[in-house]
Amino acid sequence: MAVAAIPEETVRQVQQQLRGLAQQLMASTGPQAPSDRAMAEAVTGFLDRIEGRGSQPAVNGIIALPLLVHGVRTGDPLPAVPAAMAHVLWWVSARYLDDLSDGGPVPDSGSDKYLLAVIDLACHLSAEVLDAAGAGNPAQALRLRQELSRCWHSAIAGQLTDLTADPATAAPDEVLASYRGKTGAPYAMSAAMGAVLAGCDAHSVTAWREFGESFGVLRQLVNDQRDLASGRYEDLRNATGTYMTVHYLRSLSPQERAMAERLLAECAHSPAAREQFAARLTEPTRLRDFADTIRPLIEDLHTSVDSLAGAPLFTAGLHDLVEETVDLFPQFLLSPAPQP
């Protein structure tokens, strides 16, 4: 997935800049060399694993968002490259910490070295990239730092809610609130940074931050679908209270729900139970009902793009980014049926 307004070559160039940054860190000498090299290994490892995990479309969107926001306001996306780099670095840290907390596969078997490296990325390297972008403009540099700090605080709050949510008792609105934190926050940060670098005022930055947060919620909903489409079923194994699972349970009669909850409990240790529960979630009638609950979010995103519109090419690019996210897994029927 790469929207026409942000060619794949531009996405690759951002990734190459990250690889170049990692190479510089790997060549570090002196007392900070161990931490610099550990960060370099984390960044390179993340970029190397993207293709293996089928995550390149997701990373394309991570990179494209701040570039598109900057392009909408100025006609030129490239000055937002530091925001795109910071957004990728955020996910290098967050994906590792998320996999670690979920008990999923992590590099180096969850070694202390890797854990310290991703914390260093979160606290230091992302800020270094942003400080370089704001060099000579202290007010802008401060605003970029504030977006990074706000993102981490909101995302951690959302992740903690996600870790403690019980699918049997959680309400759909509670799940969406956690999504606004754990995934909405980084996309909010990314969009807001693109606006800050474009010289937008505080009101416009807030509007772009809100758009990014809603877009991040959509990305999380689609990420939940990826877990089912891939057959990994990590969310079912971990009894994660995804929006799809909670919405499904809420749609059942008391007797049906009791049976479904027993099956979900078996998913922790039974591959057959995971297959059976996934089949229930993806029945066509269930998917259509689920899609109907998500479409207002999609429509609101398009309305927000139109209200924030500027340069036509990049405005169209934001619409494309939303639709390409919706269409990543067409079998989940999020796209409205074509009119006859």
C-alpha positions as CSV (number, residue, x, y, z in Angstrom):
1,M,0.0,0.0,0.0
2,A,1.5,3.3,-1.1
3,V,-0.8,6.2,-2.0
4,A,-0.2,7.9,-5.3
5,A,0.6,11.2,-3.6
6,I,3.5,9.5,-1.8
7,P,5.3,7.2,-4.2
8,E,6.8,3.9,-3.0
9,E,10.2,5.4,-3.8
10,T,9.7,8.1,-1.2
11,V,8.7,5.4,1.4
12,R,11.8,3.5,0.5
13,Q,13.9,6.6,0.9
14,V,12.6,7.2,4.4
15,Q,13.4,3.6,5.3
16,Q,16.9,4.0,3.8
17,Q,17.4,7.1,6.0
18,L,16.5,5.0,9.0
19,R,19.0,2.4,7.9
20,G,21.6,5.1,7.4
21,L,20.9,6.4,10.9
22,A,21.4,2.8,12.2
23,Q,24.7,2.5,10.4
24,Q,25.9,5.7,12.0
25,L,24.9,4.4,15.4
26,M,26.6,1.1,14.7
27,A,29.9,2.9,14.0
28,S,29.7,4.7,17.4
29,T,32.7,4.7,19.7
30,G,33.2,5.9,23.3
31,P,31.1,5.3,26.4
32,Q,27.8,5.5,24.6
33,A,28.7,2.9,22.0
34,P,26.9,0.0,23.6
35,S,23.6,1.8,23.7
36,D,24.1,3.3,20.2
37,R,24.8,-0.2,18.7
38,A,21.9,-1.8,20.5
39,M,19.6,0.8,19.1
40,A,21.1,0.3,15.6
41,E,20.4,-3.5,15.9
42,A,16.8,-2.8,17.0
43,V,16.1,-0.5,14.1
44,T,17.7,-2.7,11.5
45,G,16.0,-5.8,12.9
46,F,12.6,-4.1,12.7
47,L,13.1,-3.1,9.1
48,D,14.4,-6.6,8.2
49,R,11.3,-8.2,9.8
50,I,8.8,-6.0,8.0
51,E,8.6,-8.1,4.9
52,G,8.7,-11.4,6.8
53,R,5.7,-10.4,8.9
54,G,3.8,-9.0,6.0
55,S,3.9,-5.6,7.6
56,Q,5.1,-3.4,4.7
57,P,1.7,-2.0,3.9
58,A,1.3,-1.0,7.6
59,V,4.7,0.7,7.6
60,N,3.9,2.5,4.3
61,G,0.9,4.1,6.1
62,I,3.0,5.0,9.1
63,I,5.4,6.8,6.9
64,A,2.8,8.4,4.6
65,L,0.6,10.0,7.1
66,P,2.8,13.0,8.3
67,L,4.0,13.5,4.7
68,L,0.5,13.8,3.5
69,V,-0.5,16.2,6.2
70,H,2.5,18.4,5.4
71,G,1.7,18.1,1.7
72,V,-1.9,19.2,2.3
73,R,-0.8,22.4,4.0
74,T,2.2,23.3,1.9
75,G,2.2,21.3,-1.3
76,D,5.5,19.7,-0.3
77,P,5.6,16.5,1.8
78,L,9.3,16.0,2.2
79,P,10.0,18.4,5.1
80,A,7.9,16.0,7.2
81,V,10.3,13.2,6.8
82,P,11.7,13.6,10.4
83,A,8.1,13.1,11.6
84,A,7.8,9.9,9.5
85,M,11.1,8.7,10.9
86,A,10.1,9.4,14.5
87,H,6.8,7.6,13.9
88,V,8.6,4.5,12.6
89,L,11.0,4.6,15.6
90,W,8.0,4.8,17.9
91,W,6.7,1.6,16.4
92,V,10.1,-0.1,16.7
93,S,9.8,0.4,20.4
94,A,6.0,-0.1,20.8
95,R,5.8,-3.3,18.8
96,Y,8.5,-5.0,20.8
97,L,6.9,-3.9,24.1
98,D,3.5,-5.0,22.9
99,D,4.8,-8.4,21.8
100,L,6.6,-8.8,25.1
101,S,3.5,-8.0,27.1
102,D,1.3,-10.3,25.0
103,G,3.7,-13.2,25.3
104,G,4.3,-13.2,21.6
105,P,7.6,-13.9,19.7
106,V,10.2,-11.2,20.3
107,P,13.8,-10.8,19.0
108,D,16.6,-12.2,21.2
109,S,14.1,-14.1,23.3
110,G,13.2,-10.9,25.1
111,S,16.8,-10.2,26.2
112,D,17.5,-7.3,28.6
113,K,19.7,-5.8,25.8
114,Y,16.8,-5.5,23.4
115,L,14.5,-4.2,26.0
116,L,16.9,-1.5,27.0
117,A,17.5,-0.6,23.3
118,V,13.9,0.0,22.6
119,I,13.5,2.2,25.7
120,D,16.5,4.1,24.5
121,L,14.9,4.5,21.1
122,A,11.7,5.8,22.8
123,C,13.4,8.2,25.2
124,H,16.4,9.4,23.2
125,L,16.7,8.6,19.5
126,S,13.2,9.8,18.5
127,A,13.8,13.0,20.4
128,E,17.2,13.5,18.6
129,V,15.5,13.1,15.2
130,L,12.9,15.7,16.2
131,D,15.4,18.1,17.7
132,A,17.3,18.1,14.4
133,A,14.1,18.9,12.6
134,G,13.5,21.8,14.9
135,A,17.0,23.2,14.9
136,G,17.0,26.9,14.8
137,N,13.3,27.0,15.8
138,P,13.1,26.3,19.5
139,A,9.3,26.8,19.7
140,Q,8.8,24.3,17.0
141,A,11.2,21.8,18.5
142,L,9.4,22.1,21.8
143,R,6.0,21.4,20.2
144,L,7.4,18.3,18.5
145,R,8.8,17.1,21.8
146,Q,5.4,17.7,23.4
147,E,3.7,15.6,20.8
148,L,6.1,12.7,21.4
149,S,5.6,12.9,25.2
150,R,1.8,13.1,24.9
151,C,1.8,10.1,22.6
152,W,3.7,7.9,25.0
153,H,1.5,8.8,27.9
154,S,-1.7,8.2,26.1
155,A,-0.5,5.0,24.4
156,I,0.7,3.5,27.7
157,A,-2.7,4.3,29.2
158,G,-4.4,2.6,26.3
159,Q,-2.2,-0.4,26.4
160,L,-2.7,-0.9,30.2
161,T,-6.5,-0.8,29.6
162,D,-6.1,-3.3,26.8
163,L,-4.1,-5.7,29.0
164,T,-6.7,-5.7,31.8
165,A,-9.8,-5.8,29.6
166,D,-11.8,-9.0,30.0
167,P,-13.8,-9.8,26.8
168,A,-16.6,-11.2,28.9
169,T,-17.2,-8.0,30.7
170,A,-15.7,-5.2,28.6
171,A,-18.1,-2.8,26.7
172,P,-17.4,-1.9,23.1
173,D,-16.9,1.8,24.0
174,E,-14.2,0.8,26.6
175,V,-12.4,-1.2,23.9
176,L,-12.5,1.8,21.5
177,A,-11.2,4.0,24.3
178,S,-8.2,1.8,24.7
179,Y,-7.7,1.8,20.9
180,R,-7.6,5.6,20.9
181,G,-4.7,5.3,23.3
182,K,-2.6,2.4,22.2
183,T,-2.9,3.0,18.4
184,G,-4.7,6.3,18.1
185,A,-2.0,8.1,20.0
186,P,0.9,7.4,17.7
187,Y,-1.1,8.3,14.6
188,A,-2.3,11.4,16.4
189,M,1.3,12.3,17.1
190,S,2.4,11.7,13.6
191,A,-0.4,13.8,12.0
192,A,0.2,16.6,14.6
193,M,3.9,16.6,13.9
194,G,3.3,16.9,10.2
195,A,1.1,19.9,10.9
196,V,3.6,21.5,13.3
197,L,6.4,21.2,10.7
198,A,4.0,22.8,8.2
199,G,3.7,25.8,10.5
200,C,0.1,25.3,11.4
201,D,-1.4,27.1,14.4
202,A,-2.5,25.4,17.6
203,H,-6.1,25.0,16.4
204,S,-5.2,23.3,13.2
205,V,-2.6,21.1,14.9
206,T,-5.4,19.9,17.3
207,A,-7.7,19.2,14.3
208,W,-5.0,17.1,12.7
209,R,-4.2,15.3,15.9
210,E,-7.9,14.3,16.3
211,F,-7.9,13.1,12.7
212,G,-4.8,11.0,13.3
213,E,-6.3,9.5,16.5
214,S,-9.4,8.4,14.6
215,F,-7.3,7.0,11.8
216,G,-5.2,5.1,14.3
217,V,-8.4,3.5,15.7
218,L,-9.2,2.3,12.2
219,R,-5.7,0.9,11.8
220,Q,-6.1,-1.0,15.1
221,L,-9.4,-2.4,13.9
222,V,-7.8,-3.6,10.7
223,N,-4.8,-5.0,12.7
224,D,-7.3,-7.1,14.6
225,Q,-8.5,-8.4,11.3
226,R,-4.9,-9.2,10.2
227,D,-4.6,-11.5,13.2
228,L,-7.6,-13.5,12.0
229,A,-6.7,-13.4,8.3
230,S,-3.2,-14.7,9.0
231,G,-4.4,-17.6,11.1
232,R,-2.1,-16.6,13.9
233,Y,-5.0,-16.0,16.3
234,E,-2.7,-14.4,18.9
235,D,-5.6,-12.3,20.2
236,L,-7.8,-15.4,20.8
237,R,-5.0,-17.3,22.4
238,N,-4.3,-14.3,24.8
239,A,-8.1,-13.7,25.4
240,T,-7.6,-10.1,24.2
241,G,-10.7,-8.0,24.3
242,T,-10.7,-6.9,20.7
243,Y,-13.6,-4.8,19.5
244,M,-14.6,-7.5,17.1
245,T,-14.7,-10.1,19.9
246,V,-16.5,-7.9,22.4
247,H,-19.0,-6.8,19.8
248,Y,-19.7,-10.4,18.8
249,L,-20.3,-11.5,22.5
250,R,-22.6,-8.5,23.0
251,S,-24.7,-9.6,20.0
252,L,-25.6,-13.0,21.4
253,S,-28.4,-14.2,23.6
254,P,-27.5,-15.1,27.2
255,Q,-27.4,-18.8,26.4
256,E,-25.4,-18.4,23.2
257,R,-23.0,-16.0,25.0
258,A,-22.3,-18.4,27.8
259,M,-21.3,-21.1,25.2
260,A,-19.2,-18.6,23.3
261,E,-17.4,-17.5,26.4
262,R,-16.6,-21.1,27.3
263,L,-15.2,-21.6,23.8
264,L,-13.1,-18.4,24.1
265,A,-11.6,-19.6,27.4
266,E,-10.6,-22.8,25.6
267,C,-8.7,-20.7,23.0
268,A,-5.9,-20.2,25.4
269,H,-4.7,-23.8,25.0
270,S,-6.7,-25.3,22.0
271,P,-5.9,-24.6,18.4
272,A,-9.2,-26.2,17.4
273,A,-11.1,-23.8,19.7
274,R,-9.3,-20.9,18.1
275,E,-10.3,-22.1,14.7
276,Q,-13.9,-22.5,15.7
277,F,-14.1,-19.1,17.4
278,A,-12.5,-17.4,14.5
279,A,-15.0,-19.1,12.1
280,R,-17.8,-17.7,14.2
281,L,-16.4,-14.2,14.2
282,T,-16.1,-14.3,10.4
283,E,-19.5,-15.6,9.4
284,P,-20.8,-13.3,6.7
285,T,-23.8,-12.1,8.7
286,R,-21.4,-11.3,11.7
287,L,-19.0,-9.5,9.4
288,R,-21.8,-7.4,7.8
289,D,-23.1,-6.4,11.2
290,F,-19.6,-5.6,12.4
291,A,-18.9,-3.5,9.3
292,D,-22.0,-1.5,9.9
293,T,-20.7,-0.4,13.2
294,I,-17.3,0.7,11.7
295,R,-18.6,2.6,8.7
296,P,-19.5,5.8,10.6
297,L,-15.8,6.0,11.7
298,I,-14.7,5.7,8.1
299,E,-17.2,8.3,6.9
300,D,-16.1,10.7,9.7
301,L,-12.5,10.3,8.6
302,H,-13.4,11.3,5.0
303,T,-15.4,14.2,6.3
304,S,-12.4,15.4,8.4
305,V,-10.1,15.2,5.3
306,D,-12.5,17.4,3.4
307,S,-12.8,19.9,6.2
308,L,-9.0,20.1,6.5
309,A,-8.4,20.1,2.7
310,G,-5.6,22.0,1.0
311,A,-3.4,20.9,-1.8
312,P,-5.7,18.6,-4.0
313,L,-3.1,15.9,-4.7
314,F,-2.4,15.4,-1.0
315,T,-6.0,15.8,0.1
316,A,-6.8,13.0,-2.4
317,G,-3.9,11.1,-0.9
318,L,-5.4,11.1,2.6
319,H,-8.7,9.8,1.2
320,D,-6.7,7.1,-0.5
321,L,-4.9,6.2,2.7
322,V,-8.2,5.8,4.5
323,E,-9.6,3.6,1.7
324,E,-6.5,1.5,1.3
325,T,-6.6,0.8,5.0
326,V,-10.2,-0.2,4.8
327,D,-9.4,-2.5,1.8
328,L,-6.4,-4.3,3.3
329,F,-8.6,-7.3,4.1
330,P,-11.6,-7.1,1.7
331,Q,-13.0,-10.3,3.1
332,F,-14.0,-8.4,6.2
333,L,-16.5,-6.3,4.2
334,L,-15.6,-2.9,5.6
335,S,-16.0,-1.3,2.1
336,P,-19.7,-0.6,1.3
337,A,-21.2,-2.8,-1.4
338,P,-21.1,-1.2,-4.8
339,Q,-24.4,0.5,-5.8
340,P,-26.3,-1.2,-8.7
